[in-house]
Amino acid sequence: MLNLVRSALDRGADRVVSGATLIEAQHGRIKRAHWNYVLSQVRVEPLSVGWSKEAAQLLQETGLHGHKYAIDAMVAVTAMHQSGPVVMLTSDVDDMAKLCGGRVTLVAV
C-alpha cells in the first residue's frame, strides 16, 4: 500500500481529506507535532451545506443511518467531488463500497 501511495504522490496526486476526518481521527495518543505535520501534507476539504445534504441523501439511498455512518458519508461525498481518478484509503471497504458505488477506487488499510 505504501508503494501505491508513493507512486501516486510521485505522479503529482492530490492528498485530500474531509474535514470530518479530522474530528474522527483525533484522540489523546496523537502527538501534536505529528498531527500538524500530517495536516501540512494534505488539503483539508471543508464540508459545505450542499455536501452535507448530499451525504444525508447518500445515507437515505443506501439505507444506512445514524452516527456510525454519518462521517463515512461525509468522507464519501468529499471523495466523489474530487477531480480525476480517486483512490480512497480506508479501513472500512464494505461500507465505503456501499456509499461510493464504483465511483471511487477503494484500498483497504
N, CA, C and O of each residue as an XYZ file, in Angstrom:
436
protein
N       0.804     -1.176      0.000
C       0.000      0.000      0.000
C       0.861      1.260      0.000
O       0.566      2.226     -0.704
N       1.905      1.239      0.779
C       2.795      2.398      0.820
C       3.356      2.692     -0.567
O       3.509      3.855     -0.940
N       3.663      1.649     -1.329
C       4.158      1.851     -2.695
C       3.106      2.521     -3.566
O       3.432      3.368     -4.398
N       1.840      2.144     -3.378
C       0.751      2.766     -4.126
C       0.679      4.258     -3.811
O       0.541      5.087     -4.711
N       0.773      4.584     -2.546
C       0.715      5.989     -2.136
C       1.909      6.752     -2.692
O       1.749      7.843     -3.240
N       3.091      6.191     -2.555
C       4.293      6.873     -3.077
C       4.203      7.075     -4.585
O       4.562      8.133     -5.101
N       3.721      6.050     -5.289
C       3.576      6.149     -6.736
C       2.610      7.273     -7.103
O       2.872      8.048     -8.022
N       1.507      7.358     -6.391
C       0.531      8.417     -6.657
C       1.131      9.790     -6.385
O       0.921     10.729     -7.153
N       1.868      9.904     -5.304
C       2.488     11.190     -4.971
C       3.547     11.569     -5.991
O       3.681     12.741     -6.344
N       4.303     10.580     -6.469
C       5.314     10.839     -7.492
C       4.682     11.359     -8.777
O       5.312     12.106     -9.525
N       3.439     10.964     -9.032
C       2.731     11.418    -10.227
C       1.979     12.725     -9.984
O       1.254     13.205    -10.855
N       2.158     13.288     -8.805
C       1.526     14.574     -8.518
C       0.101     14.485     -8.011
O      -0.646     15.459     -8.113
N      -0.293     13.357     -7.474
C      -1.655     13.197     -6.971
C      -1.912     14.141     -5.801
O      -1.022     14.426     -5.000
N      -3.141     14.613     -5.724
C      -3.547     15.428     -4.583
C      -3.772     14.526     -3.376
O      -4.218     13.386     -3.510
N      -3.460     15.049     -2.206
C      -3.742     14.352     -0.947
C      -4.815     15.161     -0.251
O      -4.571     16.268      0.229
N      -6.004     14.592     -0.206
C      -7.162     15.323      0.287
C      -7.822     14.526      1.400
O      -7.948     13.305      1.314
N      -8.239     15.225      2.439
C      -9.043     14.596      3.489
C     -10.262     15.467      3.747
O     -10.230     16.685      3.576
N     -11.322     14.817      4.157
C     -12.531     15.526      4.549
C     -12.308     16.176      5.906
O     -11.634     15.614      6.769
N     -12.871     17.349      6.090
C     -12.810     17.985      7.396
C     -13.379     17.086      8.482
O     -12.953     17.159      9.634
N     -14.336     16.243      8.127
C     -14.924     15.309      9.093
C     -13.889     14.310      9.601
O     -13.975     13.848     10.739
N     -12.925     13.983      8.769
C     -11.885     13.030      9.170
C     -11.051     13.583     10.318
O     -10.587     12.827     11.171
N     -10.861     14.881     10.342
C     -10.097     15.482     11.438
C     -10.771     15.221     12.778
O     -10.100     14.978     13.782
N     -12.074     15.271     12.789
C     -12.823     15.019     14.020
C     -12.717     13.550     14.405
O     -12.471     13.215     15.564
N     -12.905     12.682     13.422
C     -12.900     11.239     13.678
C     -11.526     10.732     14.116
O     -11.435      9.845     14.964
N     -10.479     11.281     13.554
C      -9.128     10.745     13.778
C      -8.454     11.282     15.033
O      -7.475     10.698     15.498
N      -8.944     12.357     15.579
C      -8.268     12.988     16.721
C      -8.497     12.206     18.015
O      -9.629     11.858     18.349
N      -7.433     11.941     18.721
C      -7.515     11.322     20.048
C      -6.254     11.666     20.831
O      -5.296     12.204     20.274
N      -6.257     11.359     22.105
C      -5.191     11.771     23.009
C      -3.828     11.172     22.759
O      -2.832     11.720     23.231
N      -3.739     10.066     22.035
C      -2.438      9.431     21.801
C      -1.666     10.049     20.642
O      -0.491      9.738     20.442
N      -2.306     10.906     19.892
C      -1.630     11.541     18.756
C      -0.777     12.693     19.266
O      -1.256     13.572     19.983
N       0.479     12.674     18.889
C       1.371     13.775     19.259
C       1.062     14.978     18.372
O       0.938     14.852     17.154
N       0.942     16.115     18.986
C       0.569     17.342     18.273
C       1.504     17.618     17.098
O       1.039     18.022     16.032
N       2.798     17.412     17.265
C       3.754     17.664     16.175
C       3.476     16.748     14.989
O       3.542     17.190     13.842
N       3.167     15.483     15.248
C       2.850     14.549     14.159
C       1.557     14.962     13.464
O       1.469     14.953     12.237
N       0.559     15.321     14.263
C      -0.730     15.757     13.725
C      -0.535     16.967     12.810
O      -1.053     16.998     11.694
N       0.204     17.945     13.281
C       0.437     19.149     12.487
C       1.220     18.847     11.214
O       0.961     19.446     10.171
N       2.178     17.921     11.293
C       2.934     17.551     10.099
C       2.012     16.917      9.056
O       2.041     17.295      7.884
N       1.206     15.968      9.480
C       0.290     15.310      8.541
C      -0.638     16.346      7.909
O      -0.845     16.338      6.696
N      -1.184     17.218      8.714
C      -2.082     18.241      8.167
C      -1.370     19.165      7.186
O      -1.997     19.689      6.266
N      -0.081     19.368      7.371
C       0.668     20.216      6.437
C       0.886     19.527      5.095
O       1.256     20.176      4.116
N       0.660     18.222      5.046
C       0.907     17.450      3.830
C      -0.356     17.168      3.023
O      -0.279     16.561      1.955
N      -1.512     17.598      3.512
C      -2.779     17.311      2.843
C      -3.589     18.590      2.679
O      -3.331     19.606      3.325
N      -4.573     18.506      1.796
C      -5.560     19.580      1.673
C      -6.824     19.114      2.391
O      -7.362     18.051      2.082
N      -7.285     19.892      3.328
C      -8.495     19.544      4.069
C      -9.682     20.206      3.374
O      -9.736     21.428      3.239
N     -10.631     19.380      2.937
C     -11.836     19.884      2.275
C     -12.904     20.152      3.327
O     -13.302     19.235      4.045
N     -13.372     21.387      3.431
C     -14.458     21.665      4.370
C     -15.765     21.064      3.849
O     -15.943     20.878      2.645
N     -16.642     20.775      4.748
C     -17.932     20.202      4.371
C     -18.953     21.332      4.262
O     -19.314     21.954      5.262
N     -19.406     21.585      3.059
C     -20.377     22.654      2.833
C     -21.784     22.157      3.165
O     -22.000     20.966      3.388
N     -22.720     23.076      3.192
C     -24.117     22.707      3.403
C     -24.575     21.781      2.279
O     -25.275     20.797      2.521
N     -24.177     22.102      1.049
C     -24.559     21.266     -0.091
C     -24.027     19.846      0.023
O     -24.754     18.883     -0.222
N     -22.762     19.717      0.396
C     -22.178     18.381      0.545
C     -22.815     17.644      1.717
O     -22.969     16.423      1.673
N     -23.186     18.377      2.764
C     -23.867     17.752      3.904
C     -25.201     17.169      3.461
O     -25.569     16.065      3.861
N     -25.921     17.915      2.634
C     -27.199     17.419      2.115
C     -26.979     16.203      1.229
O     -27.759     15.251      1.273
N     -25.916     16.229      0.419
C     -25.599     15.066     -0.418
C     -25.281     13.845      0.437
O     -25.695     12.732      0.112
N     -24.548     14.048      1.526
C     -24.213     12.936      2.423
C     -25.480     12.356      3.043
O     -25.618     11.137      3.146
N     -26.404     13.220      3.457
C     -27.671     12.747      4.022
C     -28.463     11.966      2.980
O     -29.045     10.927      3.290
N     -28.486     12.465      1.747
C     -29.179     11.766      0.661
C     -28.531     10.410      0.382
O     -29.224      9.423      0.139
N     -27.223     10.370      0.417
C     -26.486      9.127      0.194
C     -26.850      8.089      1.251
O     -27.037      6.914      0.934
N     -26.947      8.516      2.490
C     -27.360      7.596      3.555
C     -28.762      7.071      3.296
O     -29.031      5.883      3.472
N     -29.646      7.953      2.881
C     -31.017      7.539      2.597
C     -31.060      6.538      1.442
O     -31.762      5.530      1.517
N     -30.314      6.815      0.384
C     -30.298      5.933     -0.789
C     -29.728      4.556     -0.477
O     -30.154      3.561     -1.064
N     -28.776      4.491      0.433
C     -28.126      3.215      0.748
C     -28.780      2.486      1.914
O     -28.418      1.349      2.216
N     -29.742      3.131      2.574
C     -30.406      2.505      3.712
C     -29.566      2.510      4.980
O     -29.886      1.811      5.941
N     -28.505      3.287      4.987
C     -27.663      3.399      6.178
C     -28.118      4.623      6.968
O     -28.633      5.583      6.395
N     -27.926      4.582      8.278
C     -28.327      5.738      9.080
C     -27.568      5.753     10.400
O     -26.967      4.762     10.812
N     -27.617      6.892     11.034
C     -27.018      7.026     12.352
C     -25.598      7.547     12.310
O     -24.978      7.667     11.254
N     -25.103      7.852     13.509
C     -23.780      8.463     13.614
C     -22.675      7.544     13.122
O     -21.621      8.020     12.701
N     -22.899      6.223     13.169
C     -21.876      5.278     12.707
C     -21.523      5.527     11.236
O     -20.370      5.380     10.832
N     -22.515      5.900     10.457
C     -22.307      6.075      9.021
C     -22.193      7.535      8.594
O     -21.822      7.815      7.455
N     -22.504      8.461      9.482
C     -22.537      9.877      9.100
C     -21.178     10.369      8.607
O     -21.095     11.005      7.556
N     -20.124     10.084      9.350
C     -18.796     10.540      8.921
C     -18.378      9.823      7.647
O     -17.791     10.438      6.757
N     -18.675      8.522      7.546
C     -18.356      7.798      6.311
C     -19.029      8.451      5.112
O     -18.413      8.583      4.055
N     -20.284      8.860      5.263
C     -20.999      9.501      4.158
C     -20.358     10.837      3.794
O     -20.260     11.173      2.614
N     -19.922     11.599      4.792
C     -19.255     12.873      4.512
C     -17.936     12.648      3.778
O     -17.600     13.388      2.854
N     -17.193     11.627      4.192
C     -15.922     11.305      3.534
C     -16.182     10.840      2.102
O     -15.457     11.220      1.183
N     -17.218     10.015      1.912
C     -17.551      9.522      0.573
C     -17.895     10.674     -0.366
O     -17.415     10.720     -1.498
N     -18.717     11.594      0.099
C     -19.091     12.743     -0.733
C     -17.860     13.582     -1.069
O     -17.711     14.043     -2.200
N     -16.990     13.779     -0.098
C     -15.755     14.525     -0.355
C     -14.947     13.847     -1.456
O     -14.458     14.513     -2.368
N     -14.808     12.540     -1.375
C     -14.049     11.793     -2.388
C     -14.693     11.918     -3.761
O     -14.002     12.106     -4.763
N     -16.014     11.813     -3.806
C     -16.708     11.847     -5.093
C     -16.684     13.223     -5.745
O     -16.972     13.344     -6.936
N     -16.349     14.255     -4.991
C     -16.251     15.601     -5.557
C     -14.843     15.938     -6.046
O     -14.619     17.036     -6.555
N     -13.911     15.037     -5.904
C     -12.544     15.294     -6.366
C     -12.458     15.001     -7.859
O     -13.164     14.131     -8.371
N     -11.600     15.725     -8.546
C     -11.451     15.519     -9.990
C     -10.488     14.372    -10.270
O      -9.649     14.014     -9.444
N     -10.639     13.816    -11.454
C      -9.743     12.738    -11.876
C     -10.055     11.432    -11.183
O     -11.003     11.348    -10.402
N      -9.273     10.424    -11.460
C      -9.475      9.160    -10.755
C      -9.192      9.366     -9.266
O      -8.227     10.035     -8.895
N     -10.033      8.791     -8.429
C      -9.898      8.957     -6.981
C      -9.662      7.604     -6.335
O     -10.380      6.639     -6.596
N      -8.651      7.551     -5.493
C      -8.347      6.354     -4.704
C      -8.515      6.737     -3.241
O      -7.947      7.724     -2.775
N      -9.302      5.944     -2.525
C      -9.515      6.196     -1.103
C      -8.880      5.079     -0.289
O      -9.129      3.899     -0.532
N      -8.064      5.462      0.674
C      -7.515      4.511      1.630
C      -8.494      4.448      2.793
O      -8.818      5.476      3.387
N      -8.968      3.248      3.123
C      -9.988      3.123      4.157
C      -9.856      1.814      4.919
O      -9.421      0.800      4.373
N     -10.233      1.856      6.169
C     -10.269      0.630      6.966
C     -11.641     -0.024      6.873
O     -11.852     -1.097      7.439
N     -12.571      0.604      6.171
C     -13.941      0.102      6.085
C     -14.394      0.015      4.633
O     -15.264      0.767      4.193
N     -13.798     -0.904      3.904
C     -14.088     -1.033      2.475
C     -15.556     -1.365      2.228
O     -16.156     -0.835      1.293
N     -16.144     -2.231      3.050
C     -17.533     -2.648      2.820
C     -18.506     -1.467      2.841
O     -19.288     -1.285      1.908
N     -18.452     -0.673      3.900
C     -19.371      0.465      3.988
C     -19.060      1.516      2.934
O     -19.977      2.093      2.348
N     -17.785      1.772      2.687
C     -17.436      2.769      1.671
C     -17.858      2.305      0.277
O     -18.227      3.128     -0.562
N     -17.809      1.005      0.025
C     -18.266      0.488     -1.269
C     -19.759      0.754     -1.442
O     -20.203      1.106     -2.535
N     -20.531      0.590     -0.377
C     -21.965      0.887     -0.438
C     -22.189      2.368     -0.722
O     -23.054      2.732     -1.519
N     -21.412      3.206     -0.072
C     -21.609      4.647     -0.195
C     -21.067      5.220     -1.501
O     -21.685      6.106     -2.092
N     -19.934      4.727     -1.950
C     -19.286      5.290     -3.145
C     -19.671      4.578     -4.432
O     -19.458      5.110     -5.521
N     -20.234      3.385     -4.318
C     -20.508      2.617     -5.522
C     -19.205      2.371     -6.250
O     -18.193      2.079     -5.612
N     -19.200      2.479     -7.545
C     -17.981      2.282     -8.318
C     -17.264      3.576     -8.646
O     -16.349      3.582     -9.470
N     -17.659      4.668     -8.020
C     -17.115      5.982     -8.379
C     -15.754      6.271     -7.778
O     -15.080      7.211     -8.198
N     -15.338      5.470     -6.793
C     -14.064      5.677     -6.106
C     -13.381      4.323     -5.967
O     -14.023      3.342     -5.592
N     -12.086      4.259     -6.265
C     -11.324      3.031     -6.046
C     -10.955      2.964     -4.576
O     -10.386      3.908     -4.027
N     -11.280      1.845     -3.939
C     -11.042      1.688     -2.508
C      -9.861      0.768     -2.261
O      -9.727     -0.279     -2.894
N      -9.009      1.171     -1.336
C      -7.846      0.373     -0.944
C      -7.922      0.168      0.562
O      -7.970      1.130      1.328
N      -7.932     -1.085      0.977
C      -8.006     -1.406      2.406
C      -6.683     -1.100      3.092
O      -5.612     -1.426      2.580
N      -6.775     -0.471      4.252
C      -5.585     -0.210      5.070
C      -5.794     -0.773      6.461
O      -4.911     -0.661      7.311
